Structure formats: structure tokens, C-alpha cells
Amino acid sequence: MTYPLSACCFIRNNSVGFCLFESMASLLPLCQQMIIMDLGSDDGTLEILYDISKNNPKVSVIYMGSFPFTDANVFATLANDLIAMC
């Protein structure tokens, strides 16, 4: 019996791509979906993610605006929301 597997992550300003592409290359063969929540990238990362999601139906991108640097409760809520989407 197989079970569906989802992956999710937060990202912000990673246009150089190493962490993003390595994570995706490792996880996508194993999972049915990967949800990436962008927390306010302003360096081209969001555009790269949208291009990837257009070409790979397993990848979904959610743009949340700015990163909640000052409030750990908001970050925890976002993390729980992201996990619930999986």
C-alpha cells in the first residue's frame, strides 16, 4: 500500500537557487505535491518559483507577503497553515 506524500517549505530571497533546487530535486521524485510558501522575496525568487510551478504540476507556490520577523506566533500559525495545506 502506498500513501501520498506532500512536502512543504518556506522560502525568502533565494534566487541563487542552490537550496531551493537541491531540495526540489531531492523531494519531488518522492512526493505527489510540493507547496512552497514565499515570505516576501524581492530578489527574483518568486518569479523563478512561478516558472517552475508552470512547468511542474506537483509544485504549488503561495505568496504570503512579508516575513513575520517580529512575531513568533504569526510564524507558527503560518507553519501550521502550510502543513494543513498538505
PyMOL commands that set and color helices and strands:
alter all, ss='L'
color gray80, all
select helices_A, chain A and resi 18-27+45-55+72-85
alter helices_A, ss='H'
color red, helices_A
select strands_A, chain A and resi 6-11+33-38+59-63
alter strands_A, ss='S'
color yellow, strands_A
deselect
rebuild
show_as cartoon
